[in-house]
Amino acid sequence: MFRGDVWDTQFPAPIGKRPCVVITTSTLTSKLGAITVAEITSIEGPPFTHVPVGPDAGLTGREQSWINVTGLHTVPRPKLHRWRGRLSPGELDSLNEALRLYLDLD
């Protein structure tokens, strides 16, 4: 499991089952019992909080999806059910920039 991996998970109601992207750093994912993820949605939002992600990340059946950096969750590793793919380097850079802005890390 690596930062930028796309997985299916079951979020609590009312969100339900949907894809997510791993936010936790790759060096810690194998050592932790819970992983921080961001929701992936089919609803476009503001460009500073919604990062576009293409079908190459394993998001079949969708023309376009967005990572919602305001939808952060910590989920137990066993709740990540099915691996779909991985963000491209450019998508991961865009995600990192959106997280920096949203979390005021600069």
Helices and strands as residue ranges (DSSP letters): E 5-10, E 17-22, H 26-29, E 34-41, E 50-53, G 55-57, E 65-76, G 77-79, E 80-86, H 89-103
